[in-house]
Amino acid sequence: MKTESALDIIRSHIRTVPDWPAPGVQFRDITPLLSTPRVFRILIDQFVHRYFDERPDVIAGMDARGFIIGSVLAYELNIGFVPIRKKGKLPFSTVEESYELEYGSASVELHTDAVKQGDRVVLVDDLIATGGTMMAGRKLLERLGGQVIEGAAIVDLPDLGGSSRLRDSGLKLFTLVEFGGH
């Protein structure tokens, strides 16, 4: 009997939703990963094991699915969590960065006191498509003096060019699975 690997289990629990949120987009839905306790634990353990020995100072999570993975990861590592939110959602003084998506544009914000000078940060999101969201988050963190040591995501969509763009900018990336196509 063949035993499924952790990455096979994770991949098999990612649902593809065609033509959402726009025609031609193949949306990779991680909610099935989260709704099965065993699979959710397998997923989180992949990230915990990655950062357990050389812990960052803080985990930053991208709105909104990066909050789910990032906050649990921060809890498991016993470090702080910083949310990077969509524009207009944070109540305190913020810095803002705009970026392009594969199907539009958006802006994200970060509290001005979210990280301290020299903090080592892992930036977490659910997936990397065009790389715009993660690049914007990185710029915000670095503007405040944080050092983004790695970008982490469950899914890489390499055909959209985001992971290449992020690596070309000097960002180290850690992803668990990739899906070809759009």
GUMAR-80952 format. One line per 2 residues: number of its first residue (from 0); their letters; for each residue x, y, z of N, C-alpha, C. Coordinates in Angstrom, 1 decimal, decimal comma. Atoms other than C-alpha are relative to their C-alpha. Example, Ala and Ser with C-alpha at 12.3 -4.5 7.8 and 13.67 -1.06 7.14 Angstrom:
0> AS> 0,9:-1,2:0,0:12,3:-4,5:7,8:0,9:1,2:0,0 | -0,9:-1,1:0,0:13,7:-1,1:7,1:-0,8:1,1:0,8
//
This chain:
0> MK> 0,8:-1,2:0,0:0,0:0,0:0,0:0,9:1,2:0,0 | -0,8:-1,3:0,1:1,4:3,4:-1,0:-0,5:1,0:0,9
2> TE> 0,4:-1,1:-1,0:1,4:6,1:1,6:0,1:1,3:-0,8 | 0,0:-1,4:0,7:0,4:9,6:0,3:0,9:0,9:0,8
4> SA> -0,8:-1,0:-0,7:2,9:12,3:1,0:-0,8:1,2:0,5 | 0,7:-1,2:-0,5:2,0:15,4:2,9:-0,4:1,0:-1,2
6> LD> 0,3:-1,0:1,2:2,2:17,5:-0,4:-1,1:-0,6:-0,9 | 1,1:0,6:0,7:0,0:15,0:-2,2:-1,3:0,2:0,6
8> II> 1,2:-0,2:-0,7:-2,6:15,3:0,5:-0,4:1,4:-0,1 | 0,3:-1,4:0,1:-2,4:19,1:0,4:-0,5:0,3:-1,4
10> RS> 0,4:-0,3:1,4:-2,6:19,2:-3,4:-1,4:-0,6:-0,3 | 1,3:0,6:0,3:-5,6:16,8:-3,5:-1,2:0,7:0,7
12> HI> 1,1:-0,7:-0,7:-7,6:19,1:-1,1:-0,1:1,5:-0,5 | 0,1:-1,4:0,6:-7,2:22,3:-3,3:-1,0:-0,2:-1,1
14> RT> 1,1:0,1:1,0:-10,4:22,8:-5,3:0,3:1,1:-1,1 | 0,0:-1,0:1,1:-10,3:24,5:-8,8:-1,4:0,4:-0,3
16> VP> 1,3:-0,6:0,4:-13,2:26,8:-9,5:0,2:0,8:-1,3 | -0,2:-0,6:1,3:-13,3:27,7:-13,2:-0,8:1,3:-0,1
18> DW> 0,7:-1,2:0,4:-14,2:31,2:-14,4:-0,4:0,8:1,3 | 0,3:-0,8:-1,2:-14,1:32,8:-10,9:1,3:0,7:0,5
20> PA> 1,1:-0,9:0,0:-13,9:35,7:-10,2:-0,3:0,6:-1,3 | 0,2:-0,5:1,3:-13,7:36,4:-13,9:0,2:-1,1:-1,0
22> PG> -0,1:1,0:1,0:-14,0:34,4:-17,1:1,5:-0,3:-0,3 | -1,4:0,4:0,4:-10,8:32,5:-17,9:0,9:-0,3:1,3
24> VQ> -0,8:0,2:-1,2:-9,5:32,5:-14,3:-0,3:-1,4:0,6 | 0,2:1,3:-0,6:-9,0:29,1:-12,7:0,4:0,2:1,5
26> FR> -0,2:-0,4:-1,4:-9,4:30,0:-9,0:0,4:-1,3:0,8 | -0,5:1,1:-0,8:-7,4:27,7:-6,6:-0,5:0,2:1,4
28> DI> 0,7:-0,2:-1,3:-9,6:27,4:-3,5:0,6:-0,9:1,1 | -0,6:0,7:-1,1:-7,9:26,4:-0,3:-1,0:-0,4:1,1
30> TP> 0,9:0,2:-1,2:-11,0:26,2:1,9:-0,2:-1,5:0,3 | 0,1:1,4:-0,4:-11,2:22,3:1,6:1,2:-0,4:0,9
32> LL> -1,1:0,3:-0,9:-7,7:22,3:3,2:-0,3:0,3:1,4 | 0,3:-0,5:-1,4:-9,0:24,2:6,2:-1,1:-0,8:0,7
34> ST> 1,2:0,6:-0,6:-12,2:22,3:6,7:0,2:-1,5:0,5 | -0,3:1,3:-0,4:-10,6:18,9:7,3:1,1:0,1:1,0
36> PR> -1,0:-0,2:-1,1:-8,8:18,9:10,7:1,4:-0,6:-0,3 | -1,3:0,7:0,3:-6,1:16,3:9,7:0,7:0,7:-1,1
38> VF> -0,6:-0,7:1,1:-5,4:18,1:6,4:0,5:1,4:0,4 | -0,4:-1,3:-0,4:-5,3:21,5:8,0:1,3:-0,1:0,9
40> RI> -1,2:0,2:-0,8:-2,7:20,2:10,6:1,2:-0,4:-0,9 | -1,1:0,3:0,9:-0,6:18,6:7,8:0,5:1,2:-0,7
42> LI> -0,3:-1,2:0,7:-0,7:21,9:6,0:0,9:0,9:0,9 | -0,7:-0,9:-0,9:0,4:24,0:9,0:1,3:-0,6:0,4
44> DQ> -1,2:0,6:-0,4:3,0:21,5:10,0:1,1:0,2:-1,1 | -1,0:-0,2:1,1:4,8:22,0:6,6:0,7:1,4:0,3
46> FV> -0,6:-1,3:-0,3:5,3:25,7:7,5:0,7:0,1:1,3 | -0,7:0,0:-1,3:6,1:25,1:11,2:1,3:-0,6:-0,1
48> HR> -1,3:0,7:0,1:8,8:22,7:10,3:1,0:0,8:-0,8 | -0,9:-0,8:0,8:10,2:25,1:7,8:0,7:1,1:0,8
50> YF> -0,4:-1,1:-0,7:10,6:27,9:10,3:0,3:-0,3:1,5 | -0,2:0,3:-1,4:11,0:26,1:13,6:1,4:0,3:0,6
52> DE> -1,4:-0,1:-0,5:14,8:26,1:14,0:0,5:1,4:-0,2 | -0,5:-1,3:0,2:15,5:29,5:12,5:-1,2:0,9:-0,1
54> RP> 1,2:-0,7:-0,1:12,5:31,4:13,6:0,1:1,5:-0,4 | 0,1:-1,4:0,2:11,6:34,8:12,2:-0,4:0,7:1,3
56> DV> 0,5:-0,7:-1,2:10,7:37,6:14,6:-1,5:0,2:-0,1 | 1,4:-0,2:0,2:7,3:38,0:13,1:-0,5:-0,6:-1,3
58> IA> 0,6:0,5:1,2:4,9:36,5:10,6:-1,0:1,1:-0,5 | 0,9:-0,9:0,5:3,1:38,9:8,3:-0,9:-0,7:-1,0
60> GM> 1,0:0,7:0,8:-0,1:37,6:6,6:-0,8:1,0:-0,9 | 0,7:-0,8:0,9:-1,7:39,0:3,5:-1,5:-0,2:0,1
62> DA> 1,5:0,0:0,0:-5,5:39,8:3,5:-0,5:-0,8:-1,1 | 0,6:0,4:-1,2:-7,4:37,6:3,8:0,5:-1,5:0,3
64> RG> -0,4:1,4:-0,3:-6,3:33,9:3,4:1,4:-0,1:0,6 | -1,3:0,0:-0,7:-2,8:34,8:4,5:-0,1:0,1:1,5
66> FI> 0,3:-0,1:-1,4:-4,3:35,6:7,8:-0,2:-1,4:0,7 | 0,4:1,3:-0,5:-5,5:32,0:8,3:1,3:-0,8:0,3
68> IG> -1,3:0,7:-0,2:-2,1:30,4:7,7:1,0:0,7:0,9 | -1,0:-0,8:-0,7:0,0:33,2:9,0:-0,2:0,1:1,5
70> SV> 0,2:-0,1:-1,5:-1,7:33,6:12,4:0,2:-1,3:0,7 | -0,2:1,4:-0,6:-1,7:29,8:13,1:1,5:-0,3:0,1
72> LA> -1,4:0,2:0,0:1,9:29,7:12,1:0,7:0,8:1,1 | -0,5:-0,9:-1,0:2,8:32,6:14,3:-0,2:-0,6:1,4
74> YE> 0,3:0,6:-1,2:1,0:31,0:17,2:0,9:-1,3:0,3 | -0,8:1,3:-0,2:2,8:27,6:16,7:1,5:0,3:0,3
76> LN> -1,4:-0,4:-0,2:6,2:29,4:16,6:0,2:0,9:1,2 | 0,0:-0,9:-1,2:5,3:31,6:19,6:0,7:1,4:-0,4
78> IG> -0,4:-1,3:0,4:6,0:34,8:17,7:-1,2:0,9:-0,4 | 1,0:-0,9:0,3:4,0:37,9:16,7:-0,6:-0,2:-1,5
80> FV> 0,7:0,1:1,3:1,5:38,1:13,7:-0,4:1,5:-0,3 | 0,4:-1,4:0,5:1,0:41,3:11,6:-0,9:-0,2:-1,2
82> PI> 0,9:0,1:1,1:-2,0:41,6:9,3:0,3:1,1:-1,0 | -0,1:-1,0:1,1:-1,5:43,4:5,9:-1,4:0,0:-0,6
84> RK> 1,4:0,0:0,3:-5,0:44,5:5,1:-0,3:0,8:-1,3 | 0,5:-0,8:1,1:-7,0:45,8:2,1:-0,2:1,4:0,5
86> KG> 0,1:-1,4:-0,3:-7,2:49,6:2,0:-1,2:0,3:0,8 | 1,1:-0,5:-0,8:-9,4:51,2:4,6:-0,5:-0,9:1,1
88> KL> 0,4:1,0:-1,0:-9,6:48,2:7,0:0,7:0,2:1,3 | -0,8:-0,1:-1,2:-7,0:49,2:9,6:-0,3:1,3:0,7
90> PF> 0,5:-1,2:-0,8:-8,0:51,7:12,4:1,1:1,0:0,4 | -1,1:-0,9:-0,5:-4,5:53,2:13,2:0,7:0,6:-1,2
92> ST> -0,9:-0,6:1,0:-1,9:55,2:11,3:0,6:-1,1:-0,9 | -0,4:1,1:0,9:-1,0:53,2:8,1:1,0:0,5:-1,1
94> VE> -0,6:-0,2:1,3:1,3:53,0:5,1:-0,7:-0,8:-1,0 | 0,8:0,7:1,0:-0,2:52,0:1,8:0,9:-0,3:-1,3
96> ES> -0,7:0,3:1,3:1,0:50,3:-1,4:-1,1:-0,6:-1,0 | 0,9:0,5:1,0:-0,9:49,7:-4,6:0,7:-1,0:-0,9
98> YE> -0,6:1,1:0,9:-0,4:46,7:-7,0:-1,0:-0,4:-1,0 | 0,8:0,6:1,0:-1,8:44,9:-10,0:-0,2:-1,4:0,3
100> LE> 0,4:1,4:0,0:-3,7:41,6:-9,9:-0,1:-0,5:-1,4 | 0,2:0,5:1,3:-4,2:39,2:-12,7:-1,3:0,4:-0,6
102> YG> 1,4:-0,5:0,5:-7,8:40,6:-13,0:-0,4:1,3:0,6 | 0,4:-1,3:-0,5:-7,6:44,1:-11,6:1,2:0,7:0,8
104> SA> -1,1:-0,7:-0,8:-5,7:46,4:-9,2:-0,6:0,2:1,4 | 0,5:-0,1:-1,4:-5,9:46,9:-5,4:1,1:0,8:0,8
106> SV> -1,0:-0,6:-1,0:-4,1:48,6:-2,4:-0,1:-0,7:1,3 | 0,0:0,6:-1,4:-3,0:47,2:0,9:0,7:0,9:0,9
108> EL> -0,5:-0,8:-1,1:-2,1:48,8:4,2:0,6:-0,8:1,1 | -0,6:0,6:-1,1:0,0:48,1:7,2:0,1:1,1:1,1
110> HT> -0,1:-1,0:-1,1:0,0:49,8:10,6:1,5:0,5:0,1 | -1,3:-0,5:-0,1:3,0:52,1:11,0:0,9:-0,6:1,1
112> DA> -0,8:0,6:-1,1:4,1:50,3:14,2:0,0:-1,5:-0,1 | 0,2:1,4:0,2:3,6:46,8:12,8:1,3:-0,8:0,2
114> VK> -1,3:0,7:-0,2:7,3:45,9:12,7:1,0:1,0:0,4 | -1,1:-0,9:-0,4:10,5:47,3:14,2:1,2:-0,1:-0,9
116> QG> -1,2:0,0:0,9:13,7:48,2:12,4:0,8:-1,3:0,3 | -0,8:1,2:0,0:15,6:45,0:11,6:-0,8:-1,3:0,3
118> DR> 0,8:1,2:-0,2:12,7:42,6:12,4:0,1:-0,9:-1,2 | 0,0:1,0:1,0:13,1:39,4:10,4:-1,4:-0,6:-0,2
120> VV> 1,5:0,3:0,3:9,7:38,7:8,7:-0,1:-1,0:-1,1 | 0,5:0,9:1,1:8,2:35,8:6,8:-1,4:0,5:-0,4
122> LV> 1,3:-0,6:0,6:5,4:37,1:4,5:-0,8:-1,2:-0,5 | 0,8:1,2:0,3:2,6:34,5:4,1:-1,3:0,4:-0,8
124> DD> 1,2:-0,1:0,7:-0,2:34,3:1,6:-0,5:-1,4:-0,5 | 0,4:1,4:0,4:-2,3:31,4:0,2:0,6:-0,4:-1,3
126> LI> -0,6:0,4:1,3:-0,9:31,6:-3,3:0,7:1,2:-0,6 | -0,8:-1,0:0,8:1,4:33,4:-5,7:-0,5:-0,1:-1,4
128> AT> 0,5:0,0:1,4:-0,2:34,4:-9,0:1,0:1,0:-0,8 | -0,9:-1,0:0,6:1,3:37,6:-10,5:1,1:0,5:0,9
130> GG> -1,0:-0,4:-1,0:3,2:38,3:-7,4:-0,2:1,4:0,5 | 0,3:-1,4:-0,4:1,7:41,8:-7,0:-0,3:0,2:1,5
132> TM> 0,4:-0,1:-1,4:0,2:41,2:-3,6:1,2:-0,2:0,9 | -1,1:0,3:-0,9:3,3:39,7:-2,0:1,1:1,1:-0,2
134> MA> -1,0:-1,1:0,2:5,5:42,4:-3,6:-0,4:1,3:0,7 | 0,5:-1,1:-0,7:3,3:45,1:-2,2:0,2:-0,1:1,5
136> GR> -0,2:0,3:-1,5:3,4:43,5:1,3:1,4:0,2:0,3 | -1,5:-0,1:-0,3:7,2:43,3:1,1:0,4:1,4:0,0
138> KL> -0,4:-1,4:0,1:7,5:46,9:0,1:-0,5:0,7:1,3 | 0,5:-0,7:-1,2:5,3:48,0:3,1:0,9:-0,4:1,2
140> LE> -0,8:0,4:-1,1:7,3:45,9:5,5:1,4:0,6:0,0 | -1,4:-0,6:0,1:10,7:47,1:4,2:0,0:1,5:0,2
142> RL> 0,1:-1,4:-0,3:9,5:50,7:4,3:0,0:0,3:1,5 | 0,0:-0,2:-1,4:9,0:50,3:8,0:1,3:-0,6:0,7
144> GG> -1,3:0,5:-0,6:12,5:48,7:8,5:0,0:-1,5:0,2 | 0,0:1,5:-0,1:11,5:45,0:8,4:0,9:-0,6:-1,1
146> QV> -0,8:0,8:1,0:13,7:42,5:6,6:-0,8:-1,2:-0,3 | 0,8:1,1:0,5:11,5:40,1:4,6:1,0:-1,1:-0,4
148> IE> -1,0:1,1:0,2:13,6:36,9:4,8:-0,6:-1,1:-1,0 | 0,6:1,0:0,9:11,1:34,8:2,8:-1,4:0,3:-0,2
150> GA> 1,4:0,0:0,3:7,8:34,8:1,1:-0,5:-1,5:0,0 | 0,5:1,3:-0,1:5,7:31,7:1,8:-1,5:-0,1:-0,5
152> AI> 1,3:0,2:0,5:2,6:30,4:0,1:-0,3:-1,5:-0,1 | 0,4:1,4:0,2:0,6:27,1:-0,2:0,2:-0,3:-1,5
154> VD> 0,1:0,3:1,4:0,2:27,4:-4,0:0,9:1,0:-0,8 | -0,6:-0,8:1,0:2,4:28,7:-6,8:-0,6:-0,2:-1,3
156> LP> 0,5:0,1:1,4:0,9:29,5:-10,2:1,1:0,5:-0,9 | -1,2:-0,6:0,7:4,2:29,8:-12,1:-0,3:0,5:-1,4
158> DL> 0,3:-0,5:1,3:2,6:30,4:-15,5:-0,4:1,4:0,0 | 0,3:-1,5:-0,1:1,4:33,8:-14,3:1,2:0,8:0,3
160> GG> -1,3:-0,8:-0,1:5,0:34,8:-13,6:0,3:0,6:1,3 | -0,2:-0,7:-1,3:4,7:36,0:-10,0:1,2:-0,6:0,7
162> SS> -1,2:0,5:-0,7:7,2:33,6:-8,5:1,3:0,4:-0,6 | -1,2:-0,4:0,7:9,8:34,4:-11,1:0,3:1,5:0,3
164> RL> -0,2:-1,4:-0,3:9,2:38,1:-10,6:0,5:0,3:1,4 | -0,4:-0,1:-1,4:9,5:37,8:-6,8:1,4:-0,4:0,2
166> RD> -1,4:0,5:-0,1:12,7:35,7:-7,1:1,0:1,0:-0,6 | -0,8:-1,0:0,7:14,1:38,2:-9,6:0,3:1,2:0,8
168> SG> -0,2:-1,2:-0,8:13,6:40,9:-7,1:0,8:-0,2:1,3 | -0,9:0,4:-1,1:15,7:39,0:-4,6:-0,7:-0,6:1,2
170> LK> 0,8:0,6:-1,0:12,9:37,5:-2,5:0,1:-1,5:0,0 | -0,1:1,5:-0,1:13,5:33,9:-1,4:-1,5:-0,4:0,2
172> LF> 1,4:0,5:0,0:10,2:31,9:-1,8:0,0:-1,5:0,5 | 0,3:1,4:-0,4:8,8:28,7:-0,2:-1,4:-0,2:-0,3
174> TL> 1,4:0,3:0,3:5,7:27,2:-1,7:-0,1:-1,6:0,1 | 0,2:1,5:-0,2:4,2:23,7:-1,2:-0,3:-0,7:-1,3
176> VE> 0,4:0,7:1,2:2,5:22,9:-4,5:-0,1:1,0:-1,1 | 0,2:-0,9:1,1:2,2:24,4:-8,0:-1,0:-0,6:-0,9
178> FG> 1,0:0,4:1,0:-0,5:24,3:-10,6:0,4:0,8:-1,3 | -0,3:-0,6:1,3:0,3:25,0:-14,3:-1,3:0,6:-0,5
180> GH> 1,1:-0,7:0,6:-2,0:27,1:-16,5:-0,5:1,2:0,8 | 0,6:-1,2:-0,7:-4,2:30,0:-15,4:-1,2:-0,5:0,8
//
